[in-house]
Amino acid sequence: MSKRFTAALKNWRKLHLMRALPAILTTAILIQVNCGALTDNLLENKLFGHVKGAFTDAHQNKADIFEKAFHGAVFLDQSATAA
């Protein structure tokens, strides 16, 4: 098999697993985060949120991704390639 085909098959499997998770967990909440596309600061902010006044543009509290997916699933795609 070619490397391109193998990569496409791996991505297809991940996508179908991600879509099947809500049915397995009996919940409709599923949040996908492409970690490889985010910088360190943005990834940290997205995963862990922030409170009002934590930095210059933090005008309000922002819940982290794990709070948003309460009793659901968080799919961290490409977490090994995060910056």
Secondary structure by P-SEA (a helix, b strand, c coil): ccaaaaaaaaaaaaaaaaaaccccccccbbbbbccccccaaaaaaaaccccccccccccbbbbccccccccbbbbbccccccc
